[in-house]
Each structure stands twice: as structure tokens, then as C-alpha cells.
Amino acid sequence: MTNPIRLQRYLGGVDYPVDKRTLVQHARDNGADEEAVRTLESLPANRFNSPNDVSEAFGNR
């Protein structure tokens, strides 16, 4: 199971704010596995202003 710390590792260097599609692509470019990509794609928000937003959306899914 993917955890928020692991997700943040794949998202290092992202320029926030960012939309979900760009976030997923950045994670793929940083070597995210399919489980992590699916997790990001399943997040309820479509736009993220900070790494905290990503973690919060992860907790709300």
C-alpha cells in the first residue's frame, strides 16, 4: 500500500500549485510505480497548492 511519505518522494521538485494530471506525470517521471500512480489518480482533489494538500487529499480518499 502506498503511503503519503512515499508519494512525496515521487513528487520532489513539483512546482505548486499543480493540477492532478501534471502531478501524476511528475511522479511517473520520478520513477513512481503503478500503485503510486493509481493512488495519485484516485485523489479527490484536482488541484494542489502544496505538498500538504496532497497529503490531506490522500487522507480523505
DABEL-V13302 format. One record per helix or strand of 2 or more residues. SS is the DSSP state (alpha for helix, beta for strand). FROM is the first residue (numbers start at 0). LEN is the number of residues. If there is no record, write none. Layout:
SS,FROM,LEN  SS,FROM,LEN
This chain:
alpha,3,7  beta,17,2  alpha,19,10  alpha,33,8  beta,46,2  alpha,50,9
